[in-house]
């Protein structure tokens, strides 16, 4: 089977991103007791119950498989709420690059599921916002923890 070189580069970038994520102080990682697909479903259902919108789910490992490549289960949920995000984007238009929020759910090398997302303090510093301006983002860890109980 012939593999597209650009797809190989994209997959390699995902692996590098996952390795960097484990070391990046701007990221928060939580363990999940559930498999990747079940973790994603729990987070999506809980977020919807709190009035959030699920804009997309990206199945990186599914895309890798379709390209004839192997990858541990890895999905990204893109979620948010315009009532929380719009004032942030109005205050700092650059923040639109990081909104809506993204939550990475991936199986690590040991087979455990990890949930990773941006720390709201990092977000504030990156976009030169006061911490109180990104207060709507500060609830994401609580949402993740509650969804995975």
Buried (B, 14 or more C-beta within 10 A) or exposed (E): EEEEEEBEEBBEEBEEBBEEBEEBEEBBBBEBEBBBEBBBBBBBEBBEEEEBEBEEBEBBBBBBEEBEBEBBBBBBBBBBBEEBBBEBBEBBEEBEEBBBBBBBBBBEEEEEBBBBBBBBBBBBEBBEBEEEBBBBBBEBBEBBEBBBE
